[in-house]
Every structure is written in C-alpha cells, then in structure tokens.
Amino acid sequence: MTFKTSLCAGAALSVAMLAAGAASAQDTSTAWKGAPQWTNDTLTFKVRGRVYEDFVSQSVDRQTGADFDANVTRLRTARLGVEGTWNANWAYKAEAAISSGGGSTQWEDLILEYKPTDNISILAGNFKTVALENISSSRYITFMERGPFNDVLDVGRVMNVQVKANGQNWTAAVAVSGDSLNAADPTATATGGSETLGVNGRATFTPINEDTQKLHLGAWARYRDRQDQANFNYQARNNTNYGARYISTGAVGVSDRMVGVEGLYIHGPFSIQAEYARADVDRLAGLSSDFRTYYVAGSFFVTGDMRNLDVKKGELGRTKILNPVTSGGYGALELAVRYDNVDLTNFKIPATAGEYTAWTVGANWYPHPYVRFMANYSKSKNDNVAVGADVDVDTLQFRAQFDF
C-alpha cells in the first residue's frame, strides 16, 4: 500500500488544479471557515494548515548519574494542505508536514472519501483509525502532546481502506491497514518483501447527548503482523515530543493484538476523559508478552466554555469560545490535570522494558477558536528495576498555536 511521495505530491497538485479549473467555469462564492473556502456549484476547495511553536525546559535525573538540563525553542510542526469536495458523494484531504519536530517533510492525512449515502463512508489513504485522543486532531486535544498511551501502542497514520457508518449518536468502522505512507518501500529479498498488514475496528456510542452534557463510550481492536519488516518496538516518551525515551522493549514484536476502551464525560465546563488498552505480543522463538497502558485526565474551563465532542464522527472537535477577543471578550481559560501509566515489565528482556508513570498539569488560553497558547508541566518516572536505571524527568513546555 505504500506509494512514493512524488506520486502523491502530483496527485495533490492535480486536485488543486482541477478545483481551480472548475471554479473558473462558473460563478464562485467564498465563505470564511478559518481560511477562505471557495464553492462553485457542488465543488468546494479550501487551503488548510497549522503551526505549533514550542519552548521546552527539561531536567533529567538518572539513577546511574549523567544528569543534565536542556532548554530549547523548536518548531513542533508546520503543515500545509488542501481539502474539498467534488459533489455530495466525493471528498478529499491532502496535508503535508513541512517540518515536524525538526524532522523532514512527510505526508500526514492523505484521504479520498466516497459517501454512497449520508451515513456511510468508504475511505482510502493515510490516516488514523482507532482510540479517541489518537484520531482527534491535536488542534483540539487538551494537552500539548497525546502522551505515552499513543506512543507505546503505535497507532499513528498508516495506509488504510476503511468503511465507516454513523447514526445520530453512534459510529462503527472497520479497516484493512498497511504501513505508513512515509515508510520506505519494502525491499524484496529471498524471503519476500511484504509490508506490515493489519485489520482494525472501532465503535462508539453516546448515550447522553445534550447541549450541556455528553457521555461518550467506545471500544476498538487491532491486529498487526510485521510480515517481512522490522520487529515492532514498544516505547514511551515523557509526555513531550522532545528528548529521549527511557522505557523501551526494543524491536521484539512479530505480531500483536490490541484492544482498547475509551470514555469521555462533559458537563458544561467540566470534563473527564480516560482510555485503557491491553496488548498481547508474539515474539521470536515462540515467546510472548503482554502490556497495559492507560491515562485519566480532567479539565475545567474557568470562563464557562465547553469542550466540543463531534458525536457523528466519534472524535473531539474545535472548542467554541463564548467571548473571543475578536469580539471584545477575553477568550477562554482552561485548566487541566492528567495521569499516565505504561507497564512493560512483563517483557523482562531488555532491561529497559520497565514502567512509566507521570503527572501533568496544564493551562490553555484561547483568544479565539483558531489560536491557542498552552503551558504544560510533567513530572515523569521511568522505573527500570532490573538494572537499577531509574530516570526521573521534569518537563516544562509552552506553545503558541494557530491553524486555518
């Protein structure tokens, strides 16, 4: 399923040229949706993007010595893309990360969608499929990073063909998955050259769906087989995109089976969110191991605003600001706390397969819905009991974020 980046770039450019050509043939109207969106009959076209600029101050305390401090300013991500529709049945989205944590350019979402009915979608492309916080845009999550829950499960964007259905308060989806669009093409060898193959499914239900109160419940499952690729590695970062990981199994997984549950309760300005997952991992030489991970987070809008749950998508949406500064208000202020746990001790070998725990507190100020200033402080513990190599990490980080 892996396509070369040059081919995808050409496809995205063709979409843009098609939209421009069609728009010139008829009268075009423009609406503001964070950025101009052009509409021409049934065709729509919009440029999209985001920029996150971070400052990170980190203190690392190692049981074995070699402590250090780091202070850096960094461009967390800068993305640019397009999205639109051809008619009521066909839609597209193409977005590339110009820079991601100091890394090279790569594709993010690259999706072609066909809707045979209002409630059914068939999607093909590079995107995420499971876990509430994972599939929700980072523009809308409460903390600066998704945390080790997503990191250890490795549930990022891969190539998928997915069928998704939804009702007024439920969603259901199944997908067949390959490798990431940004991964190198598999190299053919005497034993083959097949990329990772997997299947996954997710279902959500919102039994309480009122204007000021919502209860979201969900469950998902995934199976992966590495095929002829490198073994899977399970690791946890310290609630930040910056710095090293001190909890890791190394490349040990040949295949894995994961199940997860998720919940979110919103009552006016208050919300509580949690996810739990278990993974069973098949290793070489007939060995097997399992691990568990979870987080619990709560937030409160001092200014009375409310988090936005998109019930028909089963994911978080853009926060609606009651009094934006652009209308003479003071914006929205949100306070939050989170606890994370990743337990890899059942792997035993390597010795760095220990347990990660962390507390994070955060504050967010939204001048208006498309701009956010964030501050997070995380106190993390990486316990590697087998080798007495515990590592404590304190991280203070700030972000200026805007999107369009």
Sequence and secondary structure as in RCSB ss.txt:
>XXXX:A:sequence
MTFKTSLCAGAALSVAMLAAGAASAQDTSTAWKGAPQWTNDTLTFKVRGRVYEDFVSQSVDRQTGADFDANVTRL
RTARLGVEGTWNANWAYKAEAAISSGGGSTQWEDLILEYKPTDNISILAGNFKTVALENISSSRYITFMERGPFN
DVLDVGRVMNVQVKANGQNWTAAVAVSGDSLNAADPTATATGGSETLGVNGRATFTPINEDTQKLHLGAWARYRD
RQDQANFNYQARNNTNYGARYISTGAVGVSDRMVGVEGLYIHGPFSIQAEYARADVDRLAGLSSDFRTYYVAGSF
FVTGDMRNLDVKKGELGRTKILNPVTSGGYGALELAVRYDNVDLTNFKIPATAGEYTAWTVGANWYPHPYVRFMA
NYSKSKNDNVAVGADVDVDTLQFRAQFDF
>XXXX:A:secstr
    HHHHHHHHHHHHHHHHHHHHHS  EEEESSSEEEEETTEEEEEEEEEEEEEEEEEEEETTS  EEEEEEEE
EEEEEEEEEESSSSEEEEEEEEEEETT   EEEEEEEEEEEETTEEEEEEEE  S HHHHS TTTSSSSS  HHH
HHHT   EEEEEEEEE SSEEEEEEEE   TTS     BTTB    EEEEEEEEEEEEE SSEEEEEEEEEEEEE
 TTS  EEEEE  SSSSS   EEEEEEESEEEEEEEEEEEEETTEEEEEEEEEEEEE GGG EEEEEEEEEEEEE
ETTS EEEEETTTTEEEEEE SS GGGTS  EEEEEEEEEEEE GGG SSTT  EEEEEEEEEEEEEETTEEEEE
EEEEEEEE GGGT  EEEEEEEEEEEEE 
